[in-house]
Amino acid sequence: MPASQSKLTESLGTSRAWALTDLITRLRRVLRSSVRSDIPWETLPMAQVEILQRLVDEPGVRISDLARRHRLATNTVSTLIQQMVTAGLVVRTTAPDDRRAVSLYLTELGRTSLNGWLRANEARLSTALGELSEDEQKSIEDALPALANLADRLEAVELDAARSHSAKRR
């Protein structure tokens, strides 16, 4: 653990949970800024990149579903989508099963922009990983399933809490 992180953890009297949160935040921040240094003309906010990634996995998703999955207010997602439609990254179509609803899809420009982000992130991360020892690389690789399980558990707890809150409001 870097000295600055260790001192922060000690001074706040916090746990490993804080160290993990801090580390994830630092990784996201440095990856986001490194993409902008690799692709200086790229101005996509991270929230839009995450939505583009979701649209690759779930073409035709609705705004309300995006908001729920990304833990954002529906009007926030609606604003992001409007910006992305204006920029030509996303198209809205009438949902096939409900003419009042809107389905969202990536455009070719959206796919190209996302691919640029992904390539830049992969290149930066691959370079940095290559500078680590083989043991460190293996440790990171071995930790991926546990981190995915942790994310799944956190999402399940959040989903249960949302369901409970919704049931209480009825």
MOURLIN-V719323 format. One line per field, one symbol per residue. phi: phi as a letter, one per 20 degrees, with the letter a starting at -180 (. if undefined). psi: psi as a letter, one per 20 degrees, with the letter a starting at -180 (. if undefined). burial: I if it has 24 or more other ideal C-beta (glycine too) atoms within 12 Angstrom, else O. A space follows every 50 residues. Layout:
phi->???
psi->???
burial->???
This chain:
phi->.ggffffffffemedfffffffffffffffffffffffcfefcffggfff fgfffffcgnfegfffgffelcfgfffgfffgfffffneccdcfffebfe edddcfefffffffffgfffffffffffffeefffffffffffgffffff ffffffffffffffffffff
psi->pqghgggggghikrahggggggggggggghgghhghhhmhipjpqhhhgh ggghhghmpjqqghhggghjlqqghgggggggghghijhqqpqpphioii rpqpqqrhhggggghggggggggggggghhirrhggggggghighhhggg gggghggggggggggghhi.
burial->OOOOOOOOOOOOOOOOOOOOOIOOOOOOOOIIOIIOOOIOOIOIOOIIII IIIIIIOOOIIIIIIIIOIIOOOOOOIOOIIOOIIOOOIIIIOOOOOOOO OIIIIIOOOIOOIIOIIIOIIOOIOOOOOOOOOOOOOOOOOOOOOOOOOO OOOOOOOOOOOOOOOOOOOO
